[in-house]
């Protein structure tokens, strides 16, 4: 048992020795910091789906109809009068009145249709710009850090870092006996 305790103490002193441990070390009870040699650095990437809004515009022909805004009832009234006069020429007694009213209504309708068909009406085309916003997607490779392999005290370790470490990496070393002795 004395031999095991002496061996543990010798190993602790040897590990904390500046000649054995590396360039610099800072001792604090059972923990200290040292540097280890970086043997390999592998950049890590992840694929990210990126969405960007994009405005799409195009020209479109639209038919434009304009009706004459001035509405005249002259042809409707004139058609009613002419129709009433013509209707009055037919029939006799109360039938004469019916024919006059029917002629006036029919003449008014013909006059209205005539006015509607001959009104100033024209069509032309306007060029109108139409737009919409769509989403464009693409995949992008982004850095996700570095897988760093380093050697310390004859053993190889691997860790993940968010930046490139350079040639050496700072390590924290903790020395404890295998069995907890008081």
Steps between C-alpha positions, in 0.01 A plus 500: 500500500788735582648412166171585318474836680863585414441400139185721478689794651790451257258484204327819617830684529615369163181613328523846653866539407559772233742271316251218470164680462563740214567871448304671779287379781303663777454286807199530726467213750427197276430691175730690269502636145747398234526497121472203266619462142223507235545211256194544273230760438194410293250773411139393552214622283125471512250554221247775565192570288480874436185683389513837327197697385509598134269739319383387157337752265360469148304711251143403421254631239159584647201600294364840595138578407362851515133576455370844413406643837237735348166320497229649285141385521405684178487185285297317765245785521488547122452124453212504751327788320538342156393161633196658670398675180536182295312295762223756509433430131391144576209367693177656598337604832691372804723298265626825358626604847669164549670524160618856576657391831653191341638708212644757744673226706633322192618829344673603825681165516613527136621857563698393809666212311583731211662752740697225680638353177604833355650651817869584497659181629861408444745247628872514526773319689712629783831349606490433872789379717411209727731393786516232768752395765621141499748314719816359344674218686857380471733290713810659646800347677580678828789449738406300807835515677805273496576145610839536669730206573785565743765304693576550865736291705520228231123459459272622220178691571229655282276797571264737318587873484327800344829654379827373348737429792836549330798272575440462872190475717453595863399201717395468862664208678358344813708259710333275756593166644321198365363413845377774732738488797460732793 
